[in-house]
Structure formats: structure tokens, C-alpha cells
Amino acid sequence: MNSLIIKFRFLLFPLSLFYWGMIIWRNIYYNIGFFVTRKIHRTVISIGNIVTGGTGKTPAVIYFATKLTEYGVKVVVLSRGYGRKSTGTVIVSDGENKKASLQDSGDEPFLMAKKLTGVPIVVDEVRYRGGLFAIKKFKPDIIILDDGFQHRSLYRDMDIVLLNSIDTPKDYKLFPYGNLREPFIHLKRSDFIIWTKTNFAQPPPTLRNKIFQMKIPQFRSYIRPGKEMKTTKGSMILFSEIAEKRVYAFCGVADPLSFKKLLKEAGAELVRFNTFNDHHIYNTEEIKGMQIEGKELNADIYLTTEKDFYKAIGVAPNDMTIYSVSLEFTLPEKVEKRLLDEIYSKLKN
């Protein structure tokens, strides 16, 4: 949420009340069966959140898909494909080959397709239709529903909800007054809560206590940088090489603060940290403008997140090298085992 909105967000309180009313009645209709939740004959695990973004959901989806695949479970990731130009059912990847462009996939499914091998990625704004298609086409054991907590029209066997440890209780007001997609009490629908980015901040005690009172198991997780960084020239360098370098960084993510903390902890000297709205689409003028500014600031290196990298690579000048920082979700070993065991127990015959 930008500084101007934060300053004047009290003016948005009436809109939050209207939004609250719509969400409350929507959930009531689902709870009493007036709105139908449809089932598909496969195990469906949702990795979602209750805020408008910034929880590290995409790295978490990649993490769970990778771990399940390593244990011989056939996985398909099903997403809405936020921000894509296409509609309907689109195969982003068949698990081996990319089938759709960034524009037709959405930036997060496209990134998943780049990171995951052996895991098909399907996008569809109607998740039930997309799920039926995925079953027929790829015959998975498990469908991971990306960002599915609010998508109640498709039945899930498990709801894992991510909360960002960097957020404060003030952020947990209903949109647009705050960042909540629905009232905090609706976390009762979830099976597990995972606090993300706990290597950057501790989860707010007041919110942890509320979840404890709901008797929902809650765990901690971490976001780490990948060991290597890709470049727009096709080469690779170690992430550790940014230490003591003059870095021009930019990103269009919901939680830029975590990215900034990660770079500073690595010892980078940030000469500029340029932020854009989440899912921002870059153009040549913007990238060239950052290149010019970086030269004026004597930057040694230009850095961005992986999600932004794939959007910037097509419009970057030929004489500009941009480095991509991957963000990796990790769980403590005991927590990982418990959650994977719980998921395995949901597998349908």
C-alpha cells in the first residue's frame, strides 16, 4: 500500500464496510449451501492467503510442488493467472515444455513454469473447469490450487494459508482500508497457517494469539535467496557476489520491503531501490531510464526479482545486464514432514 493511501486510508473506511458486507454474505451463502461448492475426484490442496499479496505464495507453491514431486506424487498447479491477457483454460506448461507466453499465462504461473520440471501448470479463471481439464489431460494425484482460499466454488481437501510476518496488526483491516480480503476470523476455514519471512521479522504476537484461540496449527517459514542469479545475457553469477557492490535494484511486488532487507543482509550497497506496483508490466522507456539513472549513480549491477526479470528481459536495452534474484521458501524439517504427511493422508484412491 503506497504512502498516499496509508496517509488517507481512513477515508476508505466506508468502502471497507460495504466490502465487509459483501464478503460476509458471500460466505454465509456458501456455508448454508445457497452457493454451490463443487468437488473433483482428485486431492485439491490450496496455498492461499487472506491479504492482498506479499506473503510469498508463489515460492511456497513451487516448494510444495517440488517436494511432492520428489516423493513420486504427480502434481498439477492450477491458477487463475492474474493479469493475463488470455481467458479460459490455458496450458502454461505441460511439465516439460512451456506452452504459453508470459502475456497469456500471467507473471506468477509463467515463473512457476520456469522453475518447475515435471509439473504441469494450468490457468483458468473458473477453477472447477480448469481442474476437470487438468485431470483429463494430465491425470494428477494432487492439484495444488494457487491462491485458492477465497475461491470457494471448488472444494479443497486442505487449505494452507500464508501470513506475512512483516505485516503489522494495522495491515489486517479490510480492503481497501487495509489489506484483508475477508475478515480475519474467516481463517477458521483454514487447516494450517504458515507465517512467512520469519527470518526478517517475528509474527505479531496479537495475531498469533488470535490464531491460537482459533485452535489452528501455525508454523514458521523462511524466504532465502537462491545461490545463483541469472542474467539477461544468459550467464550466471553467485548471489554472494553482490556483497559490497553498488546495486541498483527494482521490483514490482506486493512486499518490496522483504526484497530490500534480503539485499541489505547480503551486504549490497543500494544506490537506488526503485519500486512499482505488484504485477507491473515494464516498458523500454522505464528500463532505459533506470539504466541511465544507474550510470549516474555509478551502479555496479542492476538487480530485480525473478518475477520482474522475465517481464524486463524482453524490453531491456541490449547493452544493459540485469540480474535475477530467486526467492526460495523453506520450512523447518519437522514442519515439512508433518505437512507432507498430512497431504499424503488426503490422497484419493
C-alpha positions as CSV (number, residue, x, y, z in Angstrom):
1,M,0.0,0.0,0.0
2,N,1.7,3.3,-1.1
3,S,2.3,6.2,1.3
4,L,-0.5,8.3,-0.1
5,I,-3.1,5.6,0.5
6,I,-1.7,4.9,4.0
7,K,-2.0,8.6,4.9
8,F,-5.6,9.0,3.8
9,R,-6.9,5.4,4.1
10,F,-9.3,6.4,6.9
11,L,-11.4,7.9,4.1
12,L,-11.7,4.4,2.7
13,F,-13.4,3.1,5.8
14,P,-16.9,3.4,4.4
15,L,-15.9,1.4,1.4
16,S,-14.4,-1.3,3.7
17,L,-17.8,-1.6,5.5
18,F,-19.5,-2.1,2.1
19,Y,-16.9,-4.7,1.1
20,W,-17.2,-6.4,4.5
21,G,-21.0,-6.8,4.0
22,M,-20.5,-8.4,0.5
23,I,-17.9,-10.8,1.8
24,I,-19.9,-11.8,4.9
25,W,-23.0,-12.6,2.9
26,R,-21.0,-14.4,0.2
27,N,-19.5,-16.7,2.9
28,I,-22.9,-17.2,4.5
29,Y,-24.4,-18.3,1.2
30,Y,-21.5,-20.8,0.8
31,N,-21.9,-22.0,4.4
32,I,-25.6,-22.7,4.0
33,G,-25.3,-24.2,0.5
34,F,-27.0,-21.5,-1.4
35,F,-23.8,-21.1,-3.4
36,V,-22.5,-24.5,-4.6
37,T,-19.0,-25.8,-3.8
38,R,-18.2,-28.5,-6.4
39,K,-15.9,-31.4,-6.0
40,I,-13.5,-33.0,-8.4
41,H,-12.2,-36.6,-8.0
42,R,-8.7,-35.6,-7.1
43,T,-7.0,-34.3,-4.0
44,V,-7.0,-30.5,-4.0
45,I,-4.6,-28.5,-1.8
46,S,-5.0,-24.8,-1.7
47,I,-2.0,-22.5,-1.0
48,G,-3.6,-19.1,-0.4
49,N,-3.7,-16.0,1.8
50,I,-6.1,-13.7,3.4
51,V,-4.4,-10.4,2.4
52,T,-4.0,-8.7,-1.0
53,G,-0.4,-10.1,-1.5
54,G,3.1,-10.2,-0.4
55,T,3.1,-13.4,1.6
56,G,5.5,-15.3,-0.6
57,K,2.8,-17.5,-2.1
58,T,4.5,-18.3,-5.4
59,P,7.7,-19.6,-3.8
60,A,5.5,-21.6,-1.4
61,V,3.6,-23.2,-4.3
62,I,6.9,-24.0,-6.0
63,Y,8.2,-25.5,-2.8
64,F,5.3,-27.8,-2.2
65,A,5.0,-28.9,-5.8
66,T,8.8,-29.7,-5.8
67,K,8.7,-31.7,-2.6
68,L,5.6,-33.7,-3.6
69,T,7.1,-34.5,-7.0
70,E,10.3,-35.7,-5.3
71,Y,8.3,-38.2,-3.4
72,G,6.7,-39.6,-6.5
73,V,3.4,-37.7,-6.4
74,K,2.1,-36.4,-9.7
75,V,1.2,-32.8,-9.3
76,V,-0.6,-30.1,-11.4
77,V,-0.7,-26.5,-10.3
78,L,-3.9,-24.7,-11.1
79,S,-4.0,-20.9,-11.0
80,R,-6.3,-18.1,-12.1
81,G,-3.4,-16.4,-13.9
82,Y,-3.9,-12.9,-12.5
83,G,-3.2,-10.2,-15.1
84,R,-3.0,-12.4,-18.1
85,K,-4.4,-11.3,-21.5
86,S,-6.0,-14.6,-22.3
87,T,-9.2,-16.1,-21.0
88,G,-10.5,-19.6,-20.4
89,T,-8.3,-22.7,-19.9
90,V,-4.7,-22.3,-20.9
91,I,-1.8,-24.7,-20.5
92,V,1.2,-22.7,-19.3
93,S,3.4,-25.7,-19.2
94,D,2.9,-29.5,-19.8
95,G,5.7,-30.1,-17.2
96,E,8.4,-30.3,-19.8
97,N,7.8,-27.5,-22.3
98,K,6.4,-24.0,-22.0
99,K,3.2,-23.8,-23.9
100,A,2.0,-20.2,-23.4
101,S,3.6,-16.7,-23.4
102,L,4.1,-14.5,-20.3
103,Q,1.1,-12.4,-21.5
104,D,-1.2,-15.4,-21.8
105,S,0.0,-17.0,-18.6
106,G,0.2,-14.3,-16.0
107,D,3.5,-13.4,-14.4
108,E,3.3,-15.9,-11.5
109,P,2.2,-19.0,-13.4
110,F,4.9,-18.2,-16.0
111,L,7.5,-18.0,-13.2
112,M,6.3,-21.4,-11.8
113,A,6.6,-22.9,-15.3
114,K,10.2,-21.7,-15.5
115,K,11.0,-23.1,-12.1
116,L,9.2,-26.4,-12.0
117,T,10.1,-29.5,-14.0
118,G,7.6,-32.4,-14.4
119,V,4.7,-30.3,-13.0
120,P,2.1,-29.0,-15.5
121,I,0.8,-25.5,-14.9
122,V,-2.8,-24.7,-16.0
123,V,-4.6,-21.4,-15.7
124,D,-8.4,-20.9,-15.7
125,E,-10.5,-18.2,-14.1
126,V,-13.1,-20.9,-13.4
127,R,-11.1,-23.2,-11.2
128,Y,-13.6,-26.1,-11.4
129,R,-13.4,-26.2,-15.2
130,G,-9.6,-25.9,-15.1
131,G,-9.5,-28.8,-12.6
132,L,-11.6,-31.1,-14.7
133,F,-9.3,-30.2,-17.7
134,A,-6.2,-30.9,-15.7
135,I,-7.5,-34.3,-14.6
136,K,-8.4,-35.3,-18.1
137,K,-5.2,-34.0,-19.7
138,F,-2.5,-34.8,-17.1
139,K,-4.1,-37.3,-14.6
140,P,-2.5,-35.9,-11.5
141,D,-2.6,-37.3,-8.0
142,I,-2.8,-33.8,-6.4
143,I,-3.9,-30.4,-7.7
144,I,-2.3,-27.5,-6.0
145,L,-4.7,-24.6,-6.1
146,D,-2.7,-21.4,-6.3
147,D,-4.3,-18.6,-4.3
148,G,-7.4,-20.5,-3.7
149,F,-8.6,-19.6,-0.2
150,Q,-11.3,-17.2,-1.4
151,H,-12.2,-19.4,-4.3
152,R,-14.9,-21.4,-2.5
153,S,-16.7,-22.7,-5.6
154,L,-14.1,-25.5,-5.8
155,Y,-13.8,-28.0,-2.9
156,R,-10.4,-28.3,-1.2
157,D,-9.2,-31.2,0.8
158,M,-6.8,-28.9,2.6
159,D,-6.4,-25.1,3.0
160,I,-2.9,-23.8,3.8
161,V,-2.9,-20.0,4.4
162,L,0.2,-17.9,4.4
163,L,0.6,-14.8,6.6
164,N,3.5,-12.3,6.2
165,S,5.5,-11.8,9.4
166,I,6.5,-8.3,8.3
167,D,2.9,-7.1,8.3
168,T,1.6,-5.3,11.4
169,P,-1.9,-5.6,13.0
170,K,-2.7,-2.3,11.3
171,D,-2.4,-4.1,7.9
172,Y,-5.1,-6.5,9.0
173,K,-8.0,-4.2,8.2
174,L,-10.5,-4.9,5.4
175,F,-9.6,-3.8,1.9
176,P,-9.5,-1.0,0.8
177,Y,-8.9,0.4,4.3
178,G,-6.3,-2.2,4.9
179,N,-5.0,-5.4,3.2
180,L,-7.5,-8.0,4.3
181,R,-9.5,-9.8,1.5
182,E,-12.0,-11.0,4.2
183,P,-12.4,-10.7,7.9
184,F,-9.5,-12.3,10.0
185,I,-12.0,-14.6,11.8
186,H,-12.5,-16.4,8.5
187,L,-9.1,-18.1,9.0
188,K,-11.2,-20.6,10.9
189,R,-11.8,-22.3,7.4
190,S,-8.1,-23.0,7.1
191,D,-6.3,-26.2,8.2
192,F,-2.9,-24.7,8.7
193,I,-1.3,-21.3,9.0
194,I,2.2,-20.6,7.8
195,W,4.0,-17.4,8.9
196,T,6.3,-16.5,6.1
197,K,9.6,-14.4,6.1
198,T,10.2,-15.1,9.8
199,N,13.9,-14.6,9.1
200,F,13.1,-10.9,8.6
201,A,10.5,-10.3,11.3
202,Q,8.7,-12.1,14.1
203,P,5.0,-12.7,13.7
204,P,2.9,-10.1,15.6
205,P,2.0,-11.6,19.0
206,T,-1.5,-10.3,19.0
207,L,-2.3,-12.1,15.7
208,R,-0.5,-15.3,16.8
209,N,-2.7,-15.3,19.9
210,K,-5.9,-14.9,17.9
211,I,-4.9,-17.8,15.7
212,F,-4.0,-19.9,18.8
213,Q,-7.5,-19.2,20.2
214,M,-9.0,-20.5,16.9
215,K,-7.0,-23.7,17.5
216,I,-5.4,-23.7,14.1
217,P,-1.9,-25.1,13.9
218,Q,0.6,-22.3,12.9
219,F,4.2,-22.7,11.8
220,R,7.1,-20.5,10.7
221,S,8.9,-20.5,7.4
222,Y,11.7,-18.5,5.7
223,I,12.5,-16.8,2.5
224,R,16.1,-17.2,1.3
225,P,17.9,-16.1,-1.9
226,G,18.9,-18.7,-4.4
227,K,22.6,-19.4,-4.6
228,E,22.9,-18.2,-8.3
229,M,21.5,-15.4,-10.3
230,K,20.6,-15.5,-14.0
231,T,21.4,-12.5,-16.2
232,T,19.8,-11.1,-19.4
233,K,23.0,-12.2,-21.2
234,G,22.4,-15.9,-20.3
235,S,25.2,-16.2,-17.8
236,M,25.1,-17.0,-14.1
237,I,26.8,-15.5,-11.1
238,L,26.7,-16.3,-7.4
239,F,24.3,-14.2,-5.3
240,S,27.0,-13.7,-2.7
241,E,28.9,-11.7,-5.3
242,I,26.6,-8.7,-4.7
243,A,28.4,-8.1,-1.3
244,E,29.8,-4.6,-1.2
245,K,28.8,-3.8,-4.8
246,R,26.9,-0.7,-5.7
247,V,23.4,-2.1,-6.5
248,Y,20.6,-0.5,-8.5
249,A,17.5,-2.7,-7.5
250,F,14.0,-2.5,-8.8
251,C,10.9,-4.6,-8.3
252,G,7.1,-4.7,-8.8
253,V,6.0,-7.0,-6.0
254,A,3.5,-6.6,-3.1
255,D,6.2,-6.7,-0.4
256,P,9.2,-4.8,-1.6
257,L,10.5,-4.3,1.9
258,S,11.4,-8.0,2.2
259,F,13.4,-7.9,-1.1
260,K,15.2,-4.8,0.2
261,K,16.0,-6.5,3.5
262,L,17.4,-9.5,1.7
263,L,19.7,-7.4,-0.4
264,K,21.0,-5.4,2.5
265,E,21.6,-8.6,4.6
266,A,23.7,-9.8,1.7
267,G,25.9,-6.8,2.0
268,A,24.8,-4.9,-1.1
269,E,25.2,-1.1,-1.1
270,L,21.8,0.1,-2.5
271,V,22.4,3.2,-4.6
272,R,18.7,3.1,-5.6
273,F,15.7,0.9,-4.7
274,N,13.0,1.5,-7.3
275,T,9.5,0.1,-6.6
276,F,6.5,-0.4,-8.8
277,N,3.0,-1.8,-8.2
278,D,2.7,-5.5,-7.9
279,H,2.4,-7.3,-11.3
280,H,3.8,-4.2,-13.0
281,I,4.4,-4.5,-16.8
282,Y,7.7,-2.8,-17.8
283,N,8.3,-0.9,-21.0
284,T,11.5,0.0,-22.8
285,E,11.5,3.6,-21.6
286,E,11.2,2.6,-18.0
287,I,14.1,0.2,-18.1
288,K,16.3,2.6,-20.2
289,G,15.5,5.3,-17.7
290,M,16.7,3.1,-14.8
291,Q,19.8,2.3,-16.8
292,I,20.6,6.0,-17.2
293,E,20.0,6.7,-13.6
294,G,22.1,3.7,-12.6
295,K,25.1,5.0,-14.6
296,E,24.7,8.4,-13.0
297,L,24.8,6.7,-9.6
298,N,27.8,4.6,-10.6
299,A,25.9,1.4,-10.0
300,D,27.9,-1.8,-10.5
301,I,24.9,-4.1,-11.0
302,Y,21.2,-4.0,-11.8
303,L,19.1,-6.4,-9.7
304,T,15.4,-7.5,-9.7
305,T,13.2,-10.4,-8.5
306,E,12.7,-13.4,-10.8
307,K,9.1,-12.4,-11.4
308,D,10.2,-9.0,-12.6
309,F,13.2,-10.4,-14.5
310,Y,11.0,-12.2,-17.1
311,K,9.0,-9.1,-17.7
312,A,12.0,-6.9,-18.0
313,I,14.2,-9.1,-20.2
314,G,12.1,-8.5,-23.3
315,V,12.3,-4.7,-23.1
316,A,15.8,-4.2,-21.7
317,P,18.4,-2.4,-23.9
318,N,21.0,-4.7,-25.5
319,D,23.8,-3.1,-23.6
320,M,22.2,-3.5,-20.2
321,T,22.7,-6.6,-18.0
322,I,20.0,-7.3,-15.4
323,Y,20.5,-9.9,-12.7
324,S,17.6,-12.1,-11.3
325,V,17.3,-12.9,-7.6
326,S,15.3,-16.0,-6.9
327,L,13.3,-16.2,-3.7
328,E,13.1,-19.6,-2.1
329,F,10.6,-20.7,0.5
330,T,11.8,-23.2,3.2
331,L,10.3,-24.9,6.2
332,P,11.9,-26.4,9.3
333,E,12.4,-30.2,8.6
334,K,9.9,-31.3,11.2
335,V,7.2,-28.9,9.9
336,E,7.9,-30.0,6.3
337,K,7.4,-33.7,7.3
338,R,4.2,-33.0,9.2
339,L,2.6,-31.1,6.4
340,L,3.7,-33.5,3.7
341,D,2.4,-36.4,5.8
342,E,-1.0,-34.6,6.2
343,I,-1.1,-34.0,2.4
344,Y,-0.3,-37.7,1.7
345,S,-3.2,-38.7,4.0
346,K,-5.6,-36.8,1.8
347,L,-4.6,-38.7,-1.4
348,K,-7.7,-40.2,-3.1
349,N,-7.6,-43.8,-4.4
